[in-house]
Amino acid sequence: MKEMTEIMPAHAPIPSAQQQRRGQMNDLLPLGDWLRHHSLRSWPVILFLVLICVPSIALVILGGNPTDSTFDHVAWIFAAYFALAWLLLLGVIIRPEHVTRTMLVVVTVISLVTQVPLAVTLEVDLHASTAGLGPSIFSVGLPEELAKALPVLAVALIYRRSHGLMPRDYLFLGAVSGLVFGASEVVHYFTVNGLAEFYLTVQSAIPSVEKLIGSGHSASTSVFAALIGPVRYFVLDFVWRFLTDPITHACWSGLTGYFIGLAATGRYRWYQVAWIGLVVAAILHGLNDWSRVNGHLLWIVVALVSGILFLGYAKVGSRGDLLVSDAWPPAFRPAGPVAPAGHAAAAGHAAAAGHAAAAGHAPVAPAGHAPVAPAGRSGRGSARPWWEH
């Protein structure tokens, strides 16, 4: 008869009272974990904390006796606030794999320096008007979308041989260019156009104020009654402008960026596709600003279509099915396009590529095509996306 040996489970040592108290304190106030956790020092977290503090900072700067320059500074702060909030959301939705913080800085600086002066100059020369659909497209939509496309083209030229940017990355960079333009535009409207319009509104209210005073009302009551409506409209109009202008422009310029990306990554010749996004964006922009659409129900439809197109191209822009023929000019060839994903033709090469990579060699590209970079890697391989921890 065999002896049965019962194995008793080993018990963990009982922590001392001091260790228990330390564990309880760590649960209640985990300062050590906060300091050690790298994700709490990531860029999205820093942006989130900045967004929490910005309104308080802006109102403190505004103070009790604001000057004209103070209003300008606070307008820029609030415009940047909403643009950063949209940037955070777009980064989470699109998740561009090869965009670095340096690229974001390049796009932002070029946008701030060139966009508004170029757009205003073109609109003045073209006698910008939104009274008709044609003028709204050609004298407003096209100049502004062209100004927003220039920073993306600059990035395409600077980084065309490195980083392995995909159409989705160019779409995101185009959206960043649009965020900067939208923020700059709303500040210009608020500090220049808006004040001029409000001055005209006050002038037009003077007859109503005089009539109320003549009927026996006090001066303060008359001014309040005549201007409360226009003041409310002015405030609400610019609150929504600060919130929505950046993201609307981001959707349009993102479309332009996507088609620039199709050309820059070598899938199509530049003259075949680079202009398509610009034209579509200009048409949507012109429709949005057209006086018969802006402020009416169709305005909502234009905004919805713009958002759907932007998200749709962001989705397909992540595909890695870009092959570049050796016949393409070297200036327009990326350093290492991604091999086709999910295609039967590529399936036969996947195993061989994997073995080559494991052996320390680069995977072999199909005959007649440029070398294929490992999926998910950029030209350098070491730079991480801006939104990663």
KAPEFEN-V976215 format. One line per field, one symbol per residue. phi: phi as a letter, one per 30 degrees, with the letter a starting at -180 (. if undefined). psi: psi as a letter, one per 20 degrees, with the letter a starting at -180 (. if undefined). burial: 1 if it has 9 or more other C-alpha atoms within 8 Angstrom, else 0. Layout:
phi = ???
psi = ???
burial = ???
This chain:
phi = .ddccccdddcdddddddddddddddddbdddddddddddcddedddddddddeeddddddeidbdcdddddddddddddedddddedddddddhddcdcdddddddddddddcddeddddddddcheacdbdeedddcbddddddddddddddddddcdcbihdcedddedddddeddddddddddddddcddddddddddddddeddddddddjddddddddddcddedededdeddddedceddddddddddedddddddddjdbdeddbedddddddddddddddeddceicddeddddddddddddddddddcdcccccddddeedccddadddecicdddddcddddddddddjcdddddeibdecdeeiccddicdcedcdd
psi = pqppppoppppqqpqrhghghhhghhhhmmgghghhohhijrghgggghghhhggggghgggahmqrghgggghghghghghghghggghhhghmphjprhgggggggghghhhfggggggghghjmpqjhqgghhghigggghhghhhghghgghhgkhjrilprhhghgghhhgghggggghghggggifgghghhghgggiighhghggghjiqrgghggghhihghggggggghghghghgghghggghhgghghhhhghijhrqgihhhighgggghggggghiphigpjrhhgggggggggggghghhgiiiqlloppqiiqphhjprhnqqqppjqhhhhhigghhghghhijqqqpqqpjrrqpqpqjqahhihpqqhiq.
burial = 00000000000000000001000011000100000000001110111100100110011001000000011101111111111111110110010101110011011101110111011001100001111110111111111111111011101100011111111111111111111111111111111011100100110010011101100010000110011000000100010111101111111111111111111111100100111111111111111111101100001001100110110011101101011100010001111111110000011000011101100001100000111110001110000010100
